[in-house]
Amino acid sequence: MFENQQRDDVEALMKADAEFRRLYQHHKELDSKVHDAEIGVLPIDDMTLSGMKKEKLHAKQRLQRMWDDRSHLIN
C-alpha cells in the first residue's frame, strides 16, 4: 500500500495523524494474516477469511481517502 508514494511522506503522515497510523498498522496486520491464511499457515475458515479481506479493503479505502484529503491540503 502506498508503494507509489514517497516513504518519507507516508511516515510523516503516520507521525502527524494517530488515526492514520492506527489504521495503517491494522491494515498491515490484516494483510499478513490474510496472506498466512491463503498459504495455509494460519488455519481459518472461509467465512472468517472473507471477513478479514473485507475489513482489509475497508481499511485500505479509508487510508486512501485520508491520503487524498492530505494531498488536497498541500496542493
Secondary structure, 3 states (H helix, E strand, C coil): CCCCCCHHHHHHHHHHCHHHHHHHHHHHHHHHHHHHHHCCCCCCCHHHHHHHHHHHHHHHHHHHHHHHHHHHHHC
